[in-house]
Amino acid sequence: MAVDQLVERLGKLDTCAVSDAQDKLGIKGTVIGINPLYPTGRIVGRAVTVKLKSKGPGEEATRHLCTAAVEASDPGDIIVIDHRGRTDVAGWGGILSTAAKTKGVSGVIIDGASRDVDEANGLGLPLFARGAVPLTARGRIIEESTNEQIEIGGVTVRPGDYVIADNSGIVVVPVDRAEEVIPEAESIVARETAMARDVMDGKSVTEVMGINYEQMLAR
């Protein structure tokens, strides 16, 4: 199946269904502790990864952090930044947001803090992070790598992995497991839609939830 079809199907789901599907399949992909910095719609795309680190004695940056990731991104991609959970200094900022939006990036996820949050919001660029801080990375943080394997919120992210994020959180779908995960998540959504319909039709929520819980345990 073509990649764009998988993205399209994933975009019709939500993070809860995908998280449930991966939980059932034994895949660790639900990111902990990183949330949208303002209300945002759902984003789905392929990961372009960045790893940041503290600037050591005598180390000099060869380029501004995250610029290579922006340049490497195709429309619809999601930039995912391993900032080692730091919230005391920014790992993303306003000019980068402008550049990412111009490139058609779907959103940015930072395991750490961002600055210029109002600017990103005004651009309509979804931004997920551990928090916001105005302190610049200049002279403090440098880029360690671009488009190599990273870790955010306890989850491994490889370049090209699928990412889905919404107001409930973030889930990473390994590219080599996506064709297992997506049908399972679609099945979960169909089952829960039927359950909601039963409740709206007047059935007892205890009965509806109980029957479906027993069915899930039996599968």
Steps between C-alpha positions, in 0.01 A plus 500: 500500500630847412625717782253781429211256545630400842526866601147559373363207699692598811359851470148364541590351838598658831788445738288303747399239243854471367641475853249224581591314183872514573440404861320188380779420253773553760649806329634781718405823330299726731706806594477615862519859621495693172180688420372771266597851610164629373187330368577344166347272247627149436828468314626190322823459306842345464770587752801716420720471809741730681719439805625793707764514774666749732787694348824366649824692564662585171207369294361724229176457308547435128146621423199639682317221680210336315558681170617179330179324609287777354691479173465121495126506561240433234147641523308305762804389698525550877824624656575306819771638731684315776586787735558257789195630686658837576261778594760755611603602148319506167561242229278668239405857412310741282709521182512120495120492532467739207735288290323177595158644417634625166631150420158348576609318816193364681632567850793495740547278806769584756607289796590821677396865483426745220505878481298740280188295569257780411677537167460130417135515605442803279652313206266207560790263559413225751766493772535226761753532784560459873462873550593848387799713599641822350866414566695464176697192398776723362828415666335227706364232265632353175370242259643150537331332202224521242296210368648239729323289763394699807286455811219723626287438807638150533418404139747428222445700181673417174501720191193414296296354785136605505391751762147590606436779752190673628371661819522164680871460428744336260547148364789378284423214262809310382506507122546123483193434717259755354313250284422300815417795723267696275245221432496414871435865589226521237335195656513666842339817365222299333429311822496816713275678248252214530520518879430874497203440271361241741531743791326777302224252414433458872695189592660490843861618490581234758366232269664646187839541665479167680418294189773665295754469782434126518538474121831686512631267771400200292685614188 
